[in-house]
Amino acid sequence: MSDAIDTPARSPVHPVRGELVSLAQAAKILSLSERTLRDWVTRASGSPIAFRKVEGLYKFDTADIADYLDAAYVPAKTRAVGCRS
C-alpha cells in the first residue's frame, strides 16, 4: 500500500477552480469583443479556451482564462545596450 495520496485529475465533471464568469466578463478580461469570443466557442474546430454551457449560457472559469493567457505569453527579446536593430 502506498503512502502517497492520489490527487484527482481535473475533469469536466468537477471543474471549478476559480470563479465562473459570463461571456461578456471573459471577453473583457481577454480584451476581445463578445462576438469574437462567441465565435471561438461555437466554431466546429473547437475553442482555444475552455468553457462550460450552463442553462444555455457560456461560462468561463477564471483559472482557465489565466491558463490561456499564461500559455499565450511571449517574453520580450533582450538586446545588447547600444545595439540598433
C-alpha positions in Angstrom: 0.0 0.0 0.0 1.4 3.4 -1.0 1.6 6.3 1.4 1.2 8.8 -1.5 -2.2 10.5 -1.7 -3.7 10.4 -5.1 -4.9 13.8 -6.3 -7.8 13.5 -8.6 -7.2 14.9 -12.1 -9.2 18.0 -13.0 -12.2 16.8 -15.0 -15.1 18.5 -16.8 -17.4 16.9 -14.2 -15.8 18.7 -11.3 -14.1 21.7 -12.9 -14.4 24.8 -10.7 -11.1 26.1 -9.6 -11.8 29.8 -9.8 -14.8 32.0 -10.3 -17.2 31.4 -13.2 -17.8 34.5 -15.3 -20.1 35.3 -18.2 -19.1 35.6 -21.8 -19.1 39.4 -21.5 -16.9 39.3 -18.5 -14.5 36.8 -20.0 -14.3 38.9 -23.2 -13.4 42.0 -21.2 -10.6 40.1 -19.3 -9.2 38.8 -22.6 -9.6 42.2 -24.4 -11.8 40.6 -27.0 -15.1 41.6 -28.4 -18.0 39.4 -27.2 -18.6 38.4 -30.8 -15.0 37.1 -31.2 -15.3 35.0 -28.0 -18.7 33.7 -29.0 -17.2 32.8 -32.4 -14.4 30.9 -30.7 -16.8 28.8 -28.6 -19.2 28.0 -31.4 -16.7 27.1 -34.2 -16.6 23.5 -35.3 -12.8 23.1 -34.7 -13.2 23.8 -31.0 -12.4 26.7 -28.7 -8.9 27.7 -27.8 -10.2 28.3 -24.2 -12.2 26.0 -22.0 -15.8 26.9 -21.2 -19.0 25.5 -19.8 -22.5 25.8 -21.1 -24.8 26.3 -18.1 -28.6 26.5 -18.9 -27.8 27.8 -22.4 -25.2 30.4 -21.2 -21.5 30.3 -21.8 -19.5 30.4 -18.6 -15.7 30.7 -18.2 -13.6 29.7 -15.2 -11.2 32.5 -14.3 -8.5 29.9 -13.7 -8.9 28.6 -17.3 -8.7 32.2 -18.6 -5.4 32.6 -16.6 -4.1 29.3 -18.0 -4.9 30.5 -21.6 -3.2 33.8 -21.0 -0.1 32.1 -19.5 0.2 29.8 -22.5 0.0 32.7 -24.8 2.8 34.6 -23.1 5.7 35.6 -25.3 8.6 37.1 -23.4 10.2 40.3 -24.8 13.6 39.9 -26.6 16.5 41.5 -24.9 19.2 43.1 -26.9 22.6 44.4 -26.1 23.0 48.0 -24.9 23.9 50.3 -27.8 22.9 47.8 -30.4 20.5 49.1 -33.1 18.1 46.9 -35.0 
